[in-house]
């Protein structure tokens, strides 16, 4: 009986999330609302300077490129100044650059300011993720990451709808709204977070896998390629071309982009809980294969949408797929790296940035020179390629190290 009580108490203790997780979830919501507000108007605003679809894609790629270039330096800043300060400064950099982007008088100014915003975004992402992972015990990192992702999803659901309304007022109004929400997020971080995080204790028997071994793991390879394909498809196809397709092919106003993206965000938010349970109970492999396949089919359907309602439905299906692709690859990386592989997690994250950099450029070029279906088809092909790599993963279900660790320690 005492053993059962100790197990129950241990499990209950591990379900408790520290305050930092809830604060970071609130900050994620504010950041995502602001970013979502820009989604309906950024490509259209860039297009207003008389540039082609390739240049429109470059505006989105510049943000991701500067994130990728500046990410390696963020760790040193965190060591010297603390996660809280680096995160807040990064958020304020994005806020100021976004506000100034709304005042841009040329395409070059817009491109430059979006690049500067990418530097701030890297500072926020790396510091917030570091703070999230070091503030919780390893056994509740999944819940903490899910709560953090939930903040982004709720913000992503709200932001495009607001952006659609603001775009009816002015193409520049969303930029100023984005700057305001980021200012709120940065202030929340400075006021409610500790000066420096307290690293959670790690189990002494937590395995650490050398990075060279992780690179040879087929699970890690599948997860990284999936993240690359997701970055390519989400930014290169969805964010870059869908707004233009709605305006130029379906002849709808930009506000419809906000409606369509909000519907996709709702679908993803509703699916993320069941997707997480599926990943943990059924396994990483079927979740990754199924998510990639659904993403490929749904994003290809968008290119052939006969009307706006078909497009909204196809994007909603893509949102369901994104819920699986936001959980299964990350969990797979944790399995392959043993739970504490910093280099493995960093490379995994950078794969998405690389896809987000190349994707908009190639997709825009293909749409300019060939057609929208060809541009969408490349993204779908990458997703199917990721599903193919997922087939090589082991068929066994993912282990549950949390319960195993608790039971093992209680039995000693």
Helices and strands as residue ranges (DSSP letters): H 2-14, H 19-47, H 53-81, H 83-101, H 107-134, G 138-140, H 141-169, H 173-192, H 211-215, H 218-231, I 232-239, H 240-248, H 255-281, H 284-303, H 308-325, H 328-337, H 342-369, H 372-391, H 401-411
